């Protein structure tokens, strides 16, 4: 069908072509302003969905990284930086409490490196401690199975006031949900790579930033009832 024969039609066609040629960053910014999570590929989208389906959106970009391997913690910290997140610097009280429970050689300022010699039960306490730090919006837990311990159950059972995502370095699945057997409505997304966990947290944090002012702009259902006709 021959369209765009008139001058007005050609102007409209040119405008559409210009929009299609908008830079990727511009299109992504427009999508994020509309509350749309823009991802580079399907796998990244599924990673973000796994997090938002099981955890609340973070209230900000500050992520506490906790790992039982120094190299893994470095990978996770770099991945957070690449996706626009900030590795949280922990408060002095939090660092002191971590130092009291962790082996010599552990790093406690952030990222936290518990070392591979960490005793069972302590990794979960570390996660809960950093999750309670006032400067932390989310936690990224990275584990590598050692000859003496598997820390995945400790990540699964951790109770935090902030969202948490895990990177399990030796799991086969790209992403899975760690389900607490005693809590049907609670799960933690676990990714095979720290980069995937960080990207999912980054998308969730930006979505949370978009979502908050819009929630505040609308009254709750109770408020609507109280201000309705006749009240």
Secondary structure, 3 states (H helix, E strand, C coil): CCCCCCHHHHHHHHHHHHHHCCCHHHHHHHHHHCCCCCCCCHHHHHHHHHHHHHCCCCCCCEEEEEECCHHHHHHHHHHHHHCCCEECCCCHHHHHHHHHHCCCCCECCCCEECCCCCCCCHHHHHHHHHHCCCCCCEEEEEECCCCCCCCHHHHHHCCCCCEEEEEECCCCCCEEEEECCCCCCCEEEEECCHHHHHHHHHHHHHHHHHHHHHHHHCCCHHHHHHCCCCC
